[in-house]
Amino acid sequence: MSWKQTAQNSFADSLVVEHKSLSELDDVHNIINWPEIEQTLSNLYSSKRGAPSYPPLMMFKILILQAWYGLSDEALEK
């Protein structure tokens, strides 16, 4: 299984300013057992062909943010 490389920070990441909402998300991150969720999601993408996929845990976190903050796909991307 091939996943996109997401470890390196992008130029946009370097422009992020500290904000209260970021520390709130850190608090949520610390209370959820992410390794257990990652293990549950790990078998979702099993194709050996095609473009590399994004890690399932990252996509799950994105969906959570979208639901919590009522974001459209475009707003989430922004």
C-alpha positions, 0 to 999 in steps of 0.5 A, spaced: 500 500 500 502 506 498 501 513 501 502 520 500 508 523 504 505 528 509 511 529 514 514 535 511 511 541 512 509 546 506 510 553 505 503 554 508 504 550 514 510 555 516 505 561 515 500 558 520 499 563 526 498 561 533 490 561 534 486 559 540 482 554 535 489 550 534 490 549 542 483 546 542 485 541 537 491 539 541 487 538 547 482 534 543 488 530 540 491 528 546 484 525 549 483 521 543 486 514 542 488 515 535 493 509 534 487 505 535 483 509 530 488 508 525 489 501 526 481 500 525 482 504 518 488 501 516 485 496 511 480 501 508 485 502 502 488 496 499 489 497 492 496 496 489 495 500 483 493 507 482 496 514 485 498 513 492 492 515 497 492 519 503 493 516 510 486 514 512 487 517 519 488 524 516 482 523 512 478 521 518 481 527 522 479 532 516 472 529 516 471 530 523 473 537 522 468 538 517 463 536 521 465 540 527 465 546 524 460 545 519 465 546 513 464 546 505 469 542 501 472 548 499 472 551 506 475 545 509 480 545 503 482 553 505 
